[in-house]
Amino acid sequence: MEEEKSRGYFKSIISAVPDLIILFDEEGNYLDVWTSKAEDLVASKEKLIGKNIDEVLPNEVANSFKKYCSLAIDNDELKTYEYELEFEEGKRYFETHLVSVDAKDANNNEVLAVIRNITERKIVELELERASNKLELTVKGAKLGLWDWNIKTNRIETSKQCSNLLGYEPPNSFTHWKELIHEADKAKISQLIDKLLNGDTSYGKIEYRIKTEDNNYKWLQVIGKVVKWDNKGNPVRVLGILKDIDKRKQVEEELKRQRAYFQQLFNKSPNAIVLLDNEDRVIKVNKSFEQLFEYKQTNIKGEKINNLIIPEKNLGESIEKSLKVKEGEQVSDEVVRETKNSKKIYVEINAFPIKLNQGQIGVYGIYRNISKRKKEEARIKYLSFHDEMTGLYNRRYFENEIERLNNSRKLPISIIIGDMDGLKYINDNYGHKMGDEFIKKTAEAFKAATRQEDIVARIGGDEFAIILPEADSNTAQKICERIQAKTKWHNKKIDLPEPLRISLGYAVKIDRNQNLDEIFNKADQKMYQNKESRKYSPRDN
């Protein structure tokens, strides 16, 4: 019963895809047909099943089809080719993807064909091929980039849209451009270029991956045409267009996984997957889902997903995403979810609707655990603004806050500068490890003496600073006294080999025309004046 139900969901998903999906045996006999576009079939499903492809398609098309089927079976890899057919309304063009699949009978092989009507695209390509001197972009908002390659100079001129597609200014040398192409795609690029340069073709179309600004790769479709030759007939100029197909490739990859038999992918996917009905109730989950969220399918079937893995404070966000999916949108995001034991985890979620002709029948949700990555990102962000030894803010953050508060209307603003006395003496006589302990104790004194809204930073080896928003000189003086009191408390504990001493100075901004950098310098000068007035030995340097 469960197997039949799963097969039913599989067929529902496949039938919603705007392609022809046909299952053949190795002899080219039609075994099954799924499609929502019956008008692209040469005959009805009932008339096709059981017939051989030789009885249905023209000889040339049937022979090519069988050849690629054999290659898909023998090499166990995806094969793609294009063909054309005559219909009453005129010629139609198709793009076919063939993949070998496991058959029920181990002695026979089967091939799954995913066939897409590309007539509109092909017509555009043929029109481009007939263009004589340049390619015209006629579709408003097409978001295509234009490029112009001078073969003799090896220079490429690109439009602004190319920069928008890539996220950076493209190189103007074709040699440098090739360096950005994914290693796995370079061979097919070279083959096409050789055909252009050898005169074997004047037109080319190819899809490949290119490096982005963040060192990832995105898919592009490039169409080019030779528009100028020299006196010897050698091509010297190629014009073309550049199209971002990265999202399309992602969707195609997802569909390809579904086509390779949904059930097999569902069970073996490393990502957590859940199948929901239109009311967000759980129909089925895979093993990865059970491992990630610590639920067994038998215990949660029929339960609403929001009652299982959504933290209470994220409920609104989850409901909003569910509504978008119900309206036909695909949703991708990085969110917080929780396990059965209330453990919060970061996941990358992809959710999309499952549709038939009569409407949506459910939701497909994929979760990928990104908690480790998020933790590392948080650590890096923390370290970018904090001193690793003391946990206080670092100089970078302190200077950013000085700049931010410089134009604040909320006055007065006080700045305290502190310097730990005798760090060099401690390092030279007791070692740098002990010197670090003195720095940590100084940081503790500063942190314990300040308010929650104060900004406490270590701005140098033995230098500390505090920004006191809306604090006058009395407040600054009291905090300085609290710091010294905390220092005396440390010294009474006798847990350091030498007394901890800190020199302090402060200054106050009371006028908007004053600059906080000047206030900082005044506080720094007062600190050094106090240090000089109380110095009694080399240990205080």
C-alpha positions in Angstrom: 0.0 0.0 0.0 2.8 2.4 1.0 4.7 1.5 -2.2 1.7 2.2 -4.4 1.1 5.5 -2.6 4.8 6.5 -3.1 4.6 5.5 -6.7 1.5 7.7 -7.0 3.3 10.7 -5.6 6.2 10.0 -8.0 3.8 10.0 -11.0 2.1 13.2 -9.7 5.4 15.0 -9.6 6.6 13.7 -13.0 3.3 14.6 -14.6 3.6 18.1 -13.4 6.9 18.7 -15.2 6.4 20.5 -18.5 8.3 17.9 -20.5 7.6 14.5 -22.2 8.9 11.8 -19.9 9.0 8.4 -21.6 10.4 5.0 -20.5 11.9 2.7 -23.1 13.4 -0.7 -23.0 16.8 -1.3 -24.6 15.1 -2.4 -27.9 13.4 1.0 -28.2 9.9 -0.1 -27.2 7.6 2.3 -25.4 7.0 1.1 -21.8 5.3 4.2 -20.2 4.6 7.9 -20.9 4.1 10.8 -18.5 3.4 14.3 -19.6 1.2 17.3 -19.1 1.7 18.4 -22.7 0.1 15.6 -24.8 0.2 17.9 -27.8 3.9 17.3 -28.2 3.4 13.5 -28.6 3.2 12.1 -32.1 0.4 9.8 -31.0 -1.7 9.2 -27.8 -0.1 7.4 -24.9 -2.4 4.4 -25.5 -1.2 4.1 -29.1 2.5 4.5 -28.2 2.9 2.0 -25.4 4.0 -1.4 -26.7 5.2 0.0 -30.1 8.8 0.3 -31.2 10.3 3.7 -31.9 10.9 2.6 -35.5 7.1 2.4 -36.0 6.5 5.9 -34.7 9.3 8.2 -35.7 11.1 8.9 -39.0 14.0 6.6 -39.7 16.7 9.3 -39.1 15.3 10.4 -35.8 14.6 6.8 -34.6 18.2 5.7 -35.5 19.7 8.6 -33.6 17.4 7.9 -30.7 18.5 4.3 -30.5 22.2 5.2 -30.8 22.0 7.6 -27.9 20.0 5.1 -25.9 22.8 2.5 -26.4 25.4 5.1 -25.3 23.4 6.0 -22.2 23.2 2.2 -21.3 26.7 1.3 -22.2 28.4 4.3 -20.5 25.8 4.7 -17.7 25.8 8.4 -18.1 23.4 11.2 -19.1 23.2 11.7 -22.9 21.7 14.8 -24.6 20.8 15.6 -28.2 18.4 17.6 -30.3 16.1 16.6 -33.1 13.2 17.9 -35.1 9.7 16.6 -36.2 7.1 17.7 -38.6 3.6 18.3 -37.2 0.5 19.5 -39.0 1.1 23.0 -37.6 4.7 23.0 -38.7 8.2 21.9 -37.6 8.9 21.5 -33.9 12.3 21.1 -32.2 13.1 19.0 -29.2 15.9 18.6 -26.7 16.2 15.0 -25.2 18.0 13.9 -22.1 18.6 10.1 -21.9 19.6 8.2 -18.7 19.8 4.5 -18.0 17.6 3.4 -15.0 17.3 0.1 -13.1 14.7 -2.2 -14.6 12.6 -4.7 -12.7 14.1 -7.4 -14.8 17.8 -7.5 -14.1 18.5 -9.0 -17.6 17.0 -6.0 -19.4 18.0 -2.4 -19.4 15.6 0.6 -19.5 16.1 4.2 -20.5 14.3 7.2 -19.2 13.9 10.0 -21.8 13.1 13.6 -20.7 12.1 15.5 -23.8 11.5 19.3 -23.9 9.9 21.3 -26.7 12.6 23.9 -27.5 10.9 25.2 -30.7 10.7 28.8 -29.5 14.3 28.8 -28.4 15.5 27.1 -31.6 13.7 29.7 -33.8 15.5 32.4 -31.9 18.8 30.6 -32.4 18.2 30.2 -36.1 17.4 33.9 -36.4 20.6 34.7 -34.6 22.5 32.5 -37.0 21.2 34.3 -40.0 22.2 37.7 -38.6 25.0 39.2 -40.7 27.0 41.8 -38.8 25.8 41.9 -35.2 23.3 40.5 -32.7 20.3 42.6 -31.8 18.6 42.3 -28.4 14.9 42.9 -29.1 13.2 41.5 -26.0 12.8 44.2 -23.4 14.2 43.2 -20.0 15.9 40.1 -21.4 18.9 40.6 -19.1 21.4 39.4 -21.7 25.0 40.6 -21.9 26.7 41.5 -25.2 30.3 40.6 -26.1 32.6 41.3 -29.0 35.7 39.2 -29.5 38.5 40.5 -31.8 40.3 37.3 -32.6 43.5 39.0 -34.0 44.0 41.2 -30.9 42.5 38.6 -28.5 40.5 41.4 -27.0 37.0 41.1 -25.7 34.6 44.1 -25.3 31.6 43.5 -23.0 28.4 45.4 -22.2 27.6 46.6 -18.7 25.1 43.8 -18.3 27.9 41.2 -18.5 29.4 42.9 -15.4 25.9 42.7 -13.7 25.7 39.0 -14.5 29.1 38.1 -13.2 29.3 40.5 -10.2 32.6 42.0 -11.4 34.2 43.7 -14.4 35.0 40.9 -17.0 38.6 40.6 -18.3 39.2 42.2 -21.7 41.5 39.4 -22.7 40.1 36.2 -24.0 43.1 34.3 -22.4 42.2 35.8 -19.0 38.5 35.0 -19.5 39.4 31.3 -20.1 41.2 31.2 -16.8 37.9 31.9 -15.0 36.1 28.9 -16.6 35.5 25.8 -14.5 38.2 23.2 -15.2 35.6 20.6 -16.2 34.2 22.9 -18.9 37.5 24.0 -20.5 37.8 21.1 -22.9 34.4 21.7 -24.6 35.1 25.4 -24.8 38.4 24.7 -26.6 36.7 22.3 -29.0 34.1 24.9 -30.0 36.8 27.6 -30.5 38.8 25.3 -32.7 35.8 24.8 -34.9 35.3 28.5 -35.2 38.9 29.2 -36.0 39.2 26.4 -38.4 36.1 27.5 -40.3 34.1 24.4 -39.5 31.3 26.6 -38.2 30.5 30.2 -38.0 28.0 29.9 -35.1 28.3 28.3 -31.6 26.2 27.9 -28.5 27.5 26.5 -25.2 26.8 26.3 -21.5 29.5 26.4 -19.0 30.5 27.5 -15.4 32.5 30.6 -14.7 34.0 31.8 -11.4 32.1 34.5 -9.5 33.3 37.3 -7.3 33.0 35.1 -4.2 35.0 32.2 -5.8 32.0 30.2 -6.5 30.8 29.2 -9.9 27.6 30.1 -11.9 26.3 28.7 -15.1 26.2 30.8 -18.3 24.8 30.2 -21.7 26.9 31.8 -24.5 25.8 32.2 -28.1 28.3 33.5 -30.6 28.5 34.1 -34.4 31.4 34.9 -36.7 30.6 38.2 -38.4 33.8 39.2 -40.0 36.6 37.3 -42.0 39.9 38.4 -43.5 40.9 38.2 -47.1 42.0 34.6 -46.6 38.7 33.6 -45.2 39.9 33.4 -41.6 37.4 34.6 -38.9 38.6 37.8 -37.2 35.5 38.9 -35.2 32.8 37.2 -33.2 29.7 38.8 -31.7 27.5 37.1 -29.1 25.3 37.2 -26.1 25.7 36.0 -22.5 22.9 34.7 -20.4 22.7 33.8 -16.8 21.2 30.3 -16.6 22.4 29.5 -13.0 18.9 29.3 -11.6 17.7 27.2 -14.5 20.5 24.8 -14.0 19.7 24.5 -10.3 16.1 23.7 -11.1 17.1 21.2 -13.9 19.5 19.5 -11.4 16.6 19.1 -9.0 14.3 17.8 -11.7 17.0 15.4 -12.9 17.2 13.9 -9.4 13.5 13.5 -9.3 13.5 11.9 -12.7 16.1 9.3 -11.7 13.2 7.8 -9.7 12.0 9.9 -6.9 11.9 7.1 -4.3 15.5 6.2 -4.8 16.7 9.8 -4.3 14.3 10.4 -1.5 15.7 7.5 0.6 19.4 8.1 -0.1 19.6 11.9 -0.1 22.1 13.3 2.5 19.7 16.2 2.9 16.6 15.9 5.2 13.5 15.7 3.0 9.8 15.9 4.0 6.8 15.5 1.8 3.7 17.5 3.0 0.1 17.7 2.0 -1.6 21.0 1.3 -2.3 21.5 5.0 1.4 21.1 5.9 0.8 17.7 7.4 3.7 15.1 7.2 3.2 12.4 4.6 6.7 11.0 4.4 10.2 11.8 5.6 13.5 10.3 4.6 16.3 8.8 6.8 18.3 12.0 6.8 15.3 13.9 8.2 14.9 11.4 11.0 18.6 11.7 11.9 18.6 15.5 11.7 15.4 16.2 13.6 15.4 13.0 15.8 11.8 12.0 14.8 10.7 8.7 13.4 8.3 8.8 10.5 5.9 6.5 12.2 5.5 9.0 15.1 5.0 12.1 13.1 3.0 11.0 10.1 -0.1 13.2 9.8 1.3 15.8 12.2 1.7 19.5 11.1 5.3 20.4 10.4 5.0 23.7 12.3 4.2 21.7 15.5 7.4 19.6 15.1 10.5 21.6 14.1 9.5 25.3 14.2 10.7 27.3 17.3 7.9 29.4 18.7 9.6 32.7 17.9 10.0 31.5 14.3 6.4 30.5 13.8 5.4 33.6 11.9 8.4 33.3 9.5 7.5 29.7 8.8 3.8 30.4 8.2 4.8 33.2 5.7 7.0 30.8 3.8 4.2 28.2 3.7 1.8 30.7 2.2 4.4 31.6 -0.5 4.7 27.9 -1.4 1.0 27.5 -1.5 0.9 30.4 -4.0 3.2 28.5 -6.3 6.5 30.0 -5.3 9.7 28.2 -4.5 11.3 29.3 -1.2 14.9 29.2 -0.3 16.4 30.5 2.9 18.7 30.0 5.9 16.6 29.6 9.0 16.6 28.2 12.6 14.7 25.0 13.3 14.7 22.7 16.3 14.9 19.0 16.9 12.6 16.7 18.9 14.9 17.5 22.0 14.5 21.2 21.5 18.0 21.7 20.1 18.2 24.7 17.9 20.0 24.2 14.5 20.6 26.3 11.5 19.4 24.8 8.2 19.3 25.8 4.6 15.7 25.2 3.5 14.4 24.7 -0.1 10.6 24.2 -0.4 8.5 24.1 -3.6 5.0 23.1 -4.5 4.0 19.8 -6.2 1.4 20.5 -8.8 -0.9 18.7 -11.2 -3.1 20.2 -13.8 -5.9 20.6 -11.3 -3.7 22.4 -8.9 -1.2 21.9 -6.0 -1.2 18.6 -4.3 1.5 19.0 -1.7 4.9 20.5 -0.7 8.4 19.2 -1.0 10.8 20.4 1.6 14.6 19.9 1.7 16.7 20.8 4.8 20.5 21.0 4.9 22.3 21.4 8.3 24.5 24.5 8.1 25.0 24.9 11.9 28.8 24.4 11.7 29.1 27.0 9.0 26.9 29.5 10.9 29.0 28.9 14.0 32.2 29.6 12.1 30.7 32.7 10.5 29.6 34.0 14.0 33.1 33.3 15.4 34.8 35.2 12.5 32.4 38.1 13.0 33.0 38.1 16.7 36.8 38.1 16.2 36.6 40.9 13.7 35.4 43.3 16.4 36.7 41.7 19.6 40.1 41.3 21.3 40.7 37.5 21.4 42.6 37.6 24.7 40.3 39.7 26.8 36.9 39.4 25.0 36.7 43.3 25.0 36.0 45.2 21.8 39.1 45.8 19.7 40.6 49.0 18.3 38.7 48.6 15.0 35.4 48.5 16.7 36.3 51.3 19.0 37.3 53.6 16.1 34.0 52.8 14.3 32.1 53.8 17.4 34.1 57.0 17.7 33.1 57.9 14.1 29.5 56.9 14.7 29.1 58.9 17.9 31.0 61.9 16.7 27.8 63.5 15.4 25.5 62.3 18.1 23.2 64.9 19.7 23.1 62.9 22.9 25.7 64.7 25.0 27.8 64.7 27.1 30.1 61.9 25.9 33.1 60.9 28.0 36.2 59.0 27.1 38.4 57.2 29.6 41.9 56.1 28.6 43.8 53.5 30.7 47.3 52.1 30.6 48.5 49.2 32.6 51.7 50.2 34.3 54.8 48.0 34.1 53.8 45.5 31.4 57.4 45.4 30.0 58.7 44.8 33.5 56.3 41.9 34.1 57.1 40.4 30.7 60.9 40.7 31.2 60.9 39.3 34.8 57.9 36.8 34.8 57.4 36.0 31.2 54.7 36.9 28.6 52.3 34.4 29.9 52.2 36.2 33.2 52.0 39.5 31.3 48.9 38.2 29.6 47.3 37.4 33.1 47.9 41.1 34.1 46.2 42.2 30.9 43.2 40.0 31.6 42.9 41.3 35.1 43.0 44.8 33.8 40.3 44.0 31.3 38.2 42.5 34.2 38.6 45.7 36.2 37.4 47.8 33.3 34.5 45.6 32.5 33.3 45.3 36.1 33.4 49.1 36.6 31.4 50.1 33.5 27.7 50.3 32.6 26.0 48.0 30.1 25.8 50.8 27.5 29.5 51.7 27.8 31.9 50.6 25.1 35.0 49.0 26.6 37.9 48.2 24.3 41.5 47.1 24.3 43.2 49.4 21.8 46.8 48.3 22.2 49.1 46.0 24.1 48.6 47.6 27.5 46.1 50.3 26.4 42.4 50.3 27.2 39.7 52.8 26.4 36.1 53.4 27.3 33.4 55.4 25.6 30.7 56.6 28.0 27.5 57.7 26.1 25.5 60.5 27.9 28.0 60.6 30.8 29.4 63.8 32.3 32.7 64.2 34.2 31.2 63.1 37.5 30.2 59.8 35.9 33.6 59.4 34.3 35.3 60.1 37.6 33.2 57.5 39.4 34.0 54.9 36.8 37.7 55.6 37.1 37.4 55.2 40.9 35.6 51.9 40.5 38.4 50.7 38.2 41.0 51.6 40.8 38.9 50.0 43.5 38.7 46.8 41.4 42.5 47.0 41.0 43.0 47.2 44.7 40.7 44.2 45.2 42.9 42.1 42.8 46.0 43.2 44.7 44.5 42.2 48.1 43.9 38.7 46.7 47.7 38.3 46.2 47.2 36.2 43.1 49.7 38.2 41.1 53.5 38.4 41.7 53.4 42.2 41.5 50.7 44.8 42.3 48.4 45.6 39.4 48.5 49.3 38.7 46.5 51.3 36.1 47.0 54.9 35.0 43.8 56.6 34.0 42.7 59.8 32.3 39.4 61.1 31.0 37.9 63.9 29.0 34.3 65.0 28.2 32.6 66.2 25.0 29.9 68.7 26.0 29.7 70.7 22.7 28.6 69.2 19.3 31.4 71.2 17.6 34.0 69.2 19.6 35.5 66.2 17.9 35.7 63.0 19.7 39.3 62.4 18.4 40.3 65.6 20.2 38.5 64.3 23.4 40.4 61.0 23.0 43.7 62.9 22.8 42.9 65.0 25.9 42.0 61.9 27.9 45.3 60.2 26.6 47.3 63.2 27.7 45.7 63.3 31.2 46.4 59.6 31.5 50.1 60.1 30.8 50.2 63.1 33.2 48.7 60.9 35.9 51.2 58.1 35.1 54.2 60.5 35.4 52.9 62.0 38.7 52.6 58.5 40.4 55.7 56.8 38.9 58.1 55.5 41.5 60.1 52.7 39.8 61.0 51.3 36.3 58.1 48.8 36.9 55.6 51.6 36.2 56.9 52.3 32.7 
